[in-house]
Amino acid sequence: MKPYLTLEWNDTKTDAKGWLCIHNLVKGAAGGGIRMHPSVTRPEVERLALGMAYKYKAIESETTGGCKGGIVYDSRMPDAYDVLKRYIIAMRPYVDLGLGIGSDLGTSYDDVLKIFEELGMRYPQTHSQAAMEDFQKGQQAVMDFQYQRIDGFLVNDVVTGYGVAFAADEAWSFVESKKADKGRVIVQGFGCVGASCAAKLQDMGYPVVGIADAKQFVYCAKGLNIQKLISSKDKYGVMDLSRIKHDYEVTENSKWLDYPCDILIPAALEDVINGKTAHKVQARLVVEGANIPTDAEGDQILIEKKVDVVPDFIANMGAIRFFDQVGFSLIDFTVEAVVADIDEIARKNVQKIFAENRKTGEYQRAIAKRLFAPSVQDDPDFNGDYV
């Protein structure tokens, strides 16, 4: 299935540029976040949109296809918010038709919602969705959740990371026959996904021995104190180790593949496991917290090394499962129900692909792509015909 639509945008005030890719529409709707990073490319945005299409299929959504936005710009620049706002203005006609755009690497959902408010835009919804009472109740619940917390985190900041942790725990039960033996974990990326995933895995008894962020790699063979490291983060989300007492080994952030672990969780940029780096993977299990962190060459090397993999659209589907289930009033509007629902779907899908892998030997990503291939390509919902 080819992408339904790819648009290019060029900023009028900076050298920023970007793209919006709608891979497929289901009942006139598609969903996905906006990524902002200097390395963003059109092929990357199209791959991410395809990943979202797989992801919506994997969470059993019957209402939404996949899309993605990407902006070539440094999110740490002081005018990054204004760049994001101009991008959303350019894409507004599609948002007004019901395109559900949110946040991704380099952007925040709070900023997206703030821009919607400044522009007088309603929450993205198709004509059919606007007529659904349960959808309106669900969207209000989504907004209410923005201010609720769990384990010290905002709910919106943990739904993806906790899902990655649950997927990792379920996959580890297939990798390690002695379930009491919790594997050593290294996490690459310490934003909302990486930090909440590391915290949840530590709560579940897994020793998190290494963390890489945009500045450094921190390692301790006995296990890191994740909460202490989270408390040290500066306004850019980077660990400031001068704020805490520690005896950790600290080195360049590129060294995260040089240290031993059992479970490796790339939770930042795309294509970090590739033809040049995959041979360095020492883990028995890779759980993809980031979107598209492994390229085709990297996959071939992991297959040769017999490394088990939980693909990104299986591991990191927590946020869209949250928006889908709460947004359509399909579960109770409680934090406990949200977390339990993500836990259940993450484990269910991991069991599917790992049981098939153990039976046939087929690579987990190939299995997942076969089982969850997007198959619907509807038209935009102009007049409510889908109701």
SEGU-132175 format. One line per field, with one value per residue (C-alpha): residue in one letter; residue number from 1; x, y, z negated. Coordinates in nm, 4 decimals, always signed. Layout:
BEGIN
vomi	c(A:...)
bati	c(NUM:...)
px	c(X:...)
py	c(Y:...)
pz	c(Z:...)
This chain:
BEGIN
vomi	c(M:K:P:Y:L:T:L:E:W:N:D:T:K:T:D:A:K:G:W:L:C:I:H:N:L:V:K:G:A:A:G:G:G:I:R:M:H:P:S:V:T:R:P:E:V:E:R:L:A:L:G:M:A:Y:K:Y:K:A:I:E:S:E:T:T:G:G:C:K:G:G:I:V:Y:D:S:R:M:P:D:A:Y:D:V:L:K:R:Y:I:I:A:M:R:P:Y:V:D:L:G:L:G:I:G:S:D:L:G:T:S:Y:D:D:V:L:K:I:F:E:E:L:G:M:R:Y:P:Q:T:H:S:Q:A:A:M:E:D:F:Q:K:G:Q:Q:A:V:M:D:F:Q:Y:Q:R:I:D:G:F:L:V:N:D:V:V:T:G:Y:G:V:A:F:A:A:D:E:A:W:S:F:V:E:S:K:K:A:D:K:G:R:V:I:V:Q:G:F:G:C:V:G:A:S:C:A:A:K:L:Q:D:M:G:Y:P:V:V:G:I:A:D:A:K:Q:F:V:Y:C:A:K:G:L:N:I:Q:K:L:I:S:S:K:D:K:Y:G:V:M:D:L:S:R:I:K:H:D:Y:E:V:T:E:N:S:K:W:L:D:Y:P:C:D:I:L:I:P:A:A:L:E:D:V:I:N:G:K:T:A:H:K:V:Q:A:R:L:V:V:E:G:A:N:I:P:T:D:A:E:G:D:Q:I:L:I:E:K:K:V:D:V:V:P:D:F:I:A:N:M:G:A:I:R:F:F:D:Q:V:G:F:S:L:I:D:F:T:V:E:A:V:V:A:D:I:D:E:I:A:R:K:N:V:Q:K:I:F:A:E:N:R:K:T:G:E:Y:Q:R:A:I:A:K:R:L:F:A:P:S:V:Q:D:D:P:D:F:N:G:D:Y:V)
bati	c(1:2:3:4:5:6:7:8:9:10:11:12:13:14:15:16:17:18:19:20:21:22:23:24:25:26:27:28:29:30:31:32:33:34:35:36:37:38:39:40:41:42:43:44:45:46:47:48:49:50:51:52:53:54:55:56:57:58:59:60:61:62:63:64:65:66:67:68:69:70:71:72:73:74:75:76:77:78:79:80:81:82:83:84:85:86:87:88:89:90:91:92:93:94:95:96:97:98:99:100:101:102:103:104:105:106:107:108:109:110:111:112:113:114:115:116:117:118:119:120:121:122:123:124:125:126:127:128:129:130:131:132:133:134:135:136:137:138:139:140:141:142:143:144:145:146:147:148:149:150:151:152:153:154:155:156:157:158:159:160:161:162:163:164:165:166:167:168:169:170:171:172:173:174:175:176:177:178:179:180:181:182:183:184:185:186:187:188:189:190:191:192:193:194:195:196:197:198:199:200:201:202:203:204:205:206:207:208:209:210:211:212:213:214:215:216:217:218:219:220:221:222:223:224:225:226:227:228:229:230:231:232:233:234:235:236:237:238:239:240:241:242:243:244:245:246:247:248:249:250:251:252:253:254:255:256:257:258:259:260:261:262:263:264:265:266:267:268:269:270:271:272:273:274:275:276:277:278:279:280:281:282:283:284:285:286:287:288:289:290:291:292:293:294:295:296:297:298:299:300:301:302:303:304:305:306:307:308:309:310:311:312:313:314:315:316:317:318:319:320:321:322:323:324:325:326:327:328:329:330:331:332:333:334:335:336:337:338:339:340:341:342:343:344:345:346:347:348:349:350:351:352:353:354:355:356:357:358:359:360:361:362:363:364:365:366:367:368:369:370:371:372:373:374:375:376:377:378:379:380:381:382:383:384:385:386:387)
px	c(+0.0000:+0.1508:+0.1199:-0.2098:-0.0511:+0.2848:+0.3085:+0.6239:+0.6396:+0.9056:+0.9145:+0.9041:+1.1038:+1.3781:+1.5498:+1.3193:+1.1328:+0.9097:+0.6632:+0.3284:+0.2644:-0.0771:-0.0157:-0.3773:-0.7169:-0.9601:-1.3133:-1.1582:-0.9122:-0.5392:-0.3150:+0.0519:+0.2943:+0.5157:+0.8914:+1.1368:+1.5071:+1.7874:+1.8196:+1.4569:+1.4087:+1.1099:+1.1808:+1.2015:+0.8627:+0.7081:+0.8568:+0.7233:+0.3760:+0.3824:+0.4881:+0.1881:-0.0392:+0.1034:+0.0714:-0.2975:-0.3606:-0.1673:-0.3746:-0.6902:-0.8173:-1.1102:-1.1226:-0.7787:-0.5013:-0.1389:+0.0221:+0.3347:+0.4787:+0.8447:+1.0295:+1.3971:+1.4932:+1.6651:+1.3970:+1.6338:+1.6333:+1.4506:+1.2071:+1.1247:+0.7720:+0.7075:+0.8374:+0.6035:+0.3128:+0.3776:+0.3955:+0.0580:-0.0909:+0.0245:-0.1267:-0.4437:-0.6798:-0.5965:-0.6225:-0.9620:-1.0732:-0.9846:-0.6138:-0.5019:-0.1546:+0.0262:+0.3834:+0.6932:+1.0684:+1.1502:+0.7934:+0.5492:+0.1794:+0.1239:+0.2710:+0.0551:-0.2601:-0.1530:-0.1090:-0.4516:-0.5976:-0.4095:-0.5346:-0.8915:-0.8755:-1.0906:-0.9443:-0.8910:-1.2045:-1.3813:-1.7390:-1.8580:-1.6600:-1.8017:-2.1483:-2.0517:-2.1398:-1.8927:-1.6146:-1.6811:-1.6785:-1.3590:-1.1805:-1.2616:-1.1232:-0.8028:-0.7665:-0.8347:-0.5634:-0.3020:-0.2912:-0.3048:+0.0030:+0.1179:+0.4360:+0.5358:+0.5020:+0.2310:+0.0104:+0.0727:+0.4482:+0.4399:+0.1841:+0.4433:+0.7336:+0.5283:+0.4077:+0.7700:+0.8468:+0.5518:+0.6513:+1.0100:+0.8967:+0.6731:+0.9415:+1.1999:+0.9793:+1.0350:+1.4093:+1.4961:+1.3536:+1.4313:+1.1699:+1.3145:+1.6359:+1.5782:+1.8022:+2.0363:+1.8969:+2.0569:+1.8335:+1.9446:+1.7439:+1.6246:+1.3261:+0.9730:+0.9782:+1.3241:+1.2924:+0.9475:+1.0411:+1.3584:+1.1693:+0.8991:+1.1506:+1.3438:+1.0186:+0.9640:+1.3027:+1.5201:+1.8641:+1.9014:+2.2788:+2.3174:+2.1458:+2.2460:+2.1046:+2.1976:+2.5129:+2.6562:+2.6366:+2.6078:+2.6876:+2.6909:+2.7177:+2.5225:+2.2373:+2.1623:+1.9286:+1.6815:+1.4754:+1.7893:+1.8958:+1.5499:+1.5687:+1.8976:+1.7555:+1.7772:+1.5152:+1.6289:+1.5848:+1.9602:+2.1084:+2.3086:+2.5190:+2.6608:+2.3236:+2.3523:+2.6071:+2.7098:+2.9919:+2.8827:+3.1042:+3.0358:+3.1525:+3.0486:+2.6842:+2.7959:+2.9349:+2.5980:+2.6628:+3.0064:+2.8763:+2.7211:+2.3509:+2.0714:+1.7982:+1.8737:+1.6133:+1.6817:+1.4394:+1.5582:+1.6535:+1.5896:+1.8347:+2.0788:+2.1076:+2.2403:+2.4967:+2.7815:+2.6562:+2.4414:+2.7431:+2.8183:+2.4851:+2.5608:+2.2015:+1.9860:+1.6771:+1.6188:+1.2964:+1.2382:+1.1165:+1.1943:+1.0300:+1.2311:+1.5556:+1.6767:+1.7390:+1.7319:+2.1043:+2.0790:+1.7939:+2.0008:+2.2829:+2.0438:+1.8960:+2.2440:+2.3289:+1.9991:+1.8942:+1.5246:+1.3427:+1.0200:+0.9453:+0.8696:+0.5025:+0.4477:+0.6585:+0.5818:+0.2116:+0.1078:+0.0252:-0.1979:-0.3692:-0.4396:-0.5810:-0.7842:-0.9353:-0.9935:-1.0746:-1.3602:-1.4775:-1.3860:-1.2401:-1.2957:-1.1478:-0.9026:-0.5236:-0.5425:-0.7624:-0.5319:-0.2194:-0.3888:-0.5187:-0.1729:-0.0214:-0.2744:-0.2393:+0.1414:+0.1700:-0.0947:+0.0918:+0.4336:+0.2940:+0.1605:+0.4857:+0.7154:+0.4990:+0.5082:+0.8821:+0.9483:+0.7312:+0.8660:+1.1929:+1.0647:+1.2079:+0.9817:+0.9619:+0.8562:+0.5884:+0.4605:+0.4474:+0.2529:+0.0058:-0.0519:-0.0225:-0.2549:-0.5275:-0.7774:-0.7488:-1.0653:-1.1458:-1.1584:-1.4761:-1.6405:-2.0075:-2.0427:-2.1118:-1.9175:-2.1661)
py	c(+0.0000:+0.3335:+0.6505:+0.8286:+1.1737:+1.3409:+1.7208:+1.9342:+2.2574:+2.5283:+2.7859:+3.1506:+3.2874:+3.0267:+2.7537:+2.4932:+2.2592:+1.9620:+1.7055:+1.5571:+1.2008:+1.0362:+0.6690:+0.5585:+0.6795:+0.4612:+0.6057:+0.9330:+0.9544:+0.9123:+0.9808:+1.0425:+1.2841:+1.5652:+1.5070:+1.7989:+1.7242:+1.8458:+1.4986:+1.4554:+1.3518:+1.2857:+0.9097:+0.8982:+1.0701:+0.8278:+0.5293:+0.6671:+0.7122:+0.3506:+0.2498:+0.4351:+0.2457:-0.0834:+0.0447:+0.1292:-0.2166:-0.3723:-0.1903:-0.3218:+0.0221:+0.0233:+0.4014:+0.5404:+0.5067:+0.6196:+0.9568:+1.1434:+1.4927:+1.5867:+1.9190:+1.9680:+2.1985:+2.1956:+2.1769:+2.3500:+2.6710:+2.9583:+2.9956:+2.6245:+2.6821:+2.9447:+2.7080:+2.4366:+2.6826:+2.7838:+2.4178:+2.3488:+2.6540:+2.5112:+2.1709:+2.3101:+2.2136:+1.8476:+1.8804:+2.0445:+1.7409:+1.5187:+1.4443:+1.3660:+1.5161:+1.5068:+1.5088:+1.3027:+1.3468:+1.7162:+1.8373:+1.8267:+1.7550:+2.0523:+2.2795:+2.1234:+2.1754:+2.5308:+2.6101:+2.4630:+2.6961:+3.0013:+2.9342:+2.8704:+2.5102:+2.2350:+1.9018:+1.7021:+1.5092:+1.4025:+1.5063:+1.1641:+1.1779:+1.5227:+1.3670:+1.0868:+1.1532:+0.8893:+1.0486:+1.3910:+1.2450:+1.0572:+1.3624:+1.5544:+1.2629:+1.2725:+1.6408:+1.5718:+1.3053:+1.5645:+1.6804:+1.3441:+1.1625:+0.8087:+0.7149:+1.0816:+1.1108:+1.2794:+1.0070:+1.1329:+1.1006:+0.7346:+0.5571:+0.4776:+0.3999:+0.1717:-0.0146:-0.0690:-0.2022:-0.4424:-0.5650:-0.6160:-0.8122:-1.0398:-1.0968:-1.1751:-1.4619:-1.6221:-1.5470:-1.6569:-1.9855:-1.8911:-1.6203:-1.5115:-1.4056:-1.0461:-0.9344:-0.6359:-0.3425:-0.0608:+0.2214:+0.4578:+0.7785:+0.9339:+1.1430:+1.0615:+0.7152:+0.6086:+0.7488:+0.6053:+0.2703:+0.2510:+0.3446:+0.0830:-0.1917:-0.1097:-0.1313:-0.4747:-0.5924:-0.5431:-0.3920:-0.0932:-0.0773:+0.1851:+0.5034:+0.7173:+1.0644:+1.3416:+1.4226:+1.1118:+0.7422:+0.6484:+0.2931:+0.0924:-0.2872:-0.3131:-0.1011:+0.2703:+0.4685:+0.5708:+0.8063:+0.9909:+1.0262:+1.1505:+1.4120:+1.5382:+1.6204:+1.9815:+2.1747:+2.0009:+1.6552:+1.5915:+1.4388:+1.6938:+1.4636:+1.7574:+1.7738:+1.4282:+1.2170:+0.9085:+0.6645:+0.5816:+0.5436:+0.8310:+0.8340:+0.9499:+0.8865:+0.6931:+0.4148:+0.2625:-0.0422:-0.1035:-0.2341:-0.5748:-0.6190:-0.8699:-0.6325:-0.3367:-0.0632:+0.2023:+0.4808:+0.7872:+0.8298:+0.6249:+0.3803:+0.3646:-0.0131:-0.0361:-0.2061:-0.0344:-0.0787:-0.3943:-0.6245:-0.4528:-0.5519:-0.7760:-0.8180:-1.1268:-0.9108:-0.5755:-0.3921:-0.0925:+0.2005:+0.4456:+0.4518:+0.2762:+0.2445:-0.0486:-0.0311:-0.3196:-0.3931:-0.3909:-0.6396:-0.8820:-0.8707:-0.9231:-1.2233:-1.3690:-1.3077:-1.4711:-1.1673:-1.1585:-0.8346:-0.6654:-0.4317:-0.0659:-0.0751:-0.3576:-0.2156:+0.1568:+0.1639:+0.2794:+0.6401:+0.5657:+0.2831:+0.5398:+0.7938:+0.5272:+0.3590:+0.6704:+0.8918:+0.6658:+0.5932:+0.2255:+0.1913:+0.3502:+0.6969:+0.5995:+0.5832:+0.2224:+0.1235:+0.2981:+0.1238:-0.2158:-0.1850:-0.1011:-0.3856:-0.6311:-0.5317:-0.5128:-0.8635:-1.0040:-0.8905:-0.9966:-1.3409:-1.3644:-1.2854:-1.4745:-1.7882:-1.7860:-1.7225:-2.0128:-2.2364:-2.1420:-1.9529:-1.6598:-1.3215:-1.1333:-0.8204:-1.0229:-1.1943:-0.8647:-0.7040:-0.9974:-1.0073:-0.6333:-0.5085:-0.2088:-0.3065:-0.0183:+0.2954:+0.5023:+0.8480:+1.1678:+1.2043:+1.5172:+1.4569:+1.1866:+0.8991:+0.6616:+0.6849)
pz	c(+0.0000:+0.1082:-0.1049:-0.0423:-0.0504:-0.1206:-0.1488:-0.1638:-0.3631:-0.3544:-0.6329:-0.5259:-0.8203:-0.8766:-0.6783:-0.8380:-0.6113:-0.6708:-0.5477:-0.6353:-0.5233:-0.5472:-0.4858:-0.5084:-0.6238:-0.8153:-0.8271:-0.7161:-1.0056:-1.0596:-1.3568:-1.4294:-1.5914:-1.4632:-1.4880:-1.5001:-1.4563:-1.2258:-1.0714:-0.9614:-0.5964:-0.3730:-0.3491:-0.7284:-0.7651:-0.5153:-0.6992:-1.0277:-0.8779:-0.7600:-1.1105:-1.2507:-1.0122:-1.1412:-1.4949:-1.4660:-1.3223:-1.6112:-1.8746:-1.7056:-1.6088:-1.3657:-1.3385:-1.2499:-0.9928:-1.0136:-0.9475:-1.0576:-1.0493:-1.0373:-1.0613:-0.9834:-1.2698:-1.6089:-1.8780:-2.1213:-1.9189:-2.0917:-1.8002:-1.7720:-1.9038:-1.6367:-1.3671:-1.4928:-1.4911:-1.1300:-1.0312:-1.1948:-1.0208:-0.6874:-0.7675:-0.9237:-0.6366:-0.6971:-1.0744:-1.0345:-0.8331:-1.1287:-1.0985:-1.4536:-1.4855:-1.8172:-1.9445:-1.8753:-1.9198:-1.9658:-2.0233:-2.3145:-2.3162:-2.5457:-2.2785:-2.0066:-2.2158:-2.3005:-1.9321:-1.8539:-2.1178:-1.9899:-1.6376:-1.7489:-1.6270:-1.7726:-1.8730:-1.5483:-1.4567:-1.1414:-1.0667:-1.1781:-1.5016:-1.5801:-1.5874:-1.8280:-2.1929:-2.3162:-2.1110:-2.2626:-2.6146:-2.5338:-2.3992:-2.7152:-2.9163:-2.7087:-2.8003:-3.1669:-3.1704:-3.0700:-3.4322:-3.6077:-3.7353:-3.7990:-3.9844:-3.9758:-3.5948:-3.3909:-3.2411:-2.8870:-2.9476:-3.0555:-2.8385:-2.5708:-2.8038:-3.0266:-2.7180:-2.6129:-2.9605:-2.9547:-2.6085:-2.7250:-3.0303:-2.8232:-2.5592:-2.8271:-2.9477:-2.6046:-2.5993:-2.9518:-3.0779:-3.4389:-3.4784:-3.8130:-3.6362:-3.5314:-3.2476:-3.2635:-3.0674:-2.8695:-2.7441:-2.4678:-2.5026:-2.8278:-2.7220:-2.8323:-2.6747:-2.7862:-3.1384:-3.2137:-3.0591:-3.2688:-3.5846:-3.5250:-3.4437:-3.7587:-3.9566:-3.7999:-3.9253:-3.6169:-3.6829:-3.4481:-3.4092:-3.1363:-3.0174:-2.7189:-2.6593:-2.4166:-2.6139:-2.7790:-2.8595:-3.2276:-3.3378:-3.6599:-3.6540:-3.9808:-3.8475:-3.8260:-4.0483:-3.7793:-3.9940:-4.0970:-3.7337:-3.6367:-3.9127:-3.7677:-3.4221:-3.3053:-3.1060:-2.7875:-2.9405:-2.9692:-3.2843:-3.4869:-3.7016:-3.8972:-4.0742:-4.2313:-4.4173:-4.2229:-4.1533:-3.7975:-3.4953:-3.2546:-2.8937:-2.5447:-2.4551:-2.1467:-2.3716:-2.4609:-2.2391:-2.3892:-2.7230:-2.8020:-2.8707:-2.8174:-2.7018:-2.4775:-2.4369:-2.1706:-2.2655:-2.0748:-1.7094:-1.3987:-1.2346:-1.5275:-1.4814:-1.1283:-0.9079:-1.0947:-1.4519:-1.4699:-1.5022:-1.8355:-1.9902:-2.2888:-2.4090:-2.3685:-2.3226:-2.1507:-2.2365:-2.0111:-2.2195:-1.9390:-1.5988:-1.3226:-1.5242:-1.3116:-0.9377:-0.6870:-0.7154:-1.0922:-1.0755:-0.8701:-1.1237:-1.4162:-1.2353:-1.1850:-1.5509:-1.6548:-1.8571:-1.9476:-1.8604:-1.9642:-1.6702:-1.7350:-1.6385:-1.8882:-2.1717:-2.1644:-2.0843:-2.4333:-2.3475:-2.0518:-2.2393:-2.5125:-2.2660:-2.0887:-2.3937:-2.6025:-2.3043:-2.1943:-2.5524:-2.5226:-2.8746:-3.2149:-3.2565:-3.5313:-3.5375:-3.6553:-3.3602:-3.1128:-3.2404:-3.2660:-2.9097:-2.7703:-2.9708:-2.8255:-2.4569:-2.4749:-2.6178:-2.3844:-2.0721:-2.2007:-2.2744:-1.9182:-1.7435:-1.9814:-1.9842:-1.6034:-1.6034:-1.8389:-1.6201:-1.2756:-1.3309:-1.1247:-1.2304:-1.4706:-1.2550:-0.9516:-1.1577:-1.2963:-0.9525:-0.8186:-1.1070:-1.1321:-0.7752:-0.7161:-0.4729:-0.4693:-0.2546:-0.2947:-0.1588:-0.3673:-0.5704:-0.4348:-0.5128:-0.7750:-0.5375:-0.7644:-1.0488)
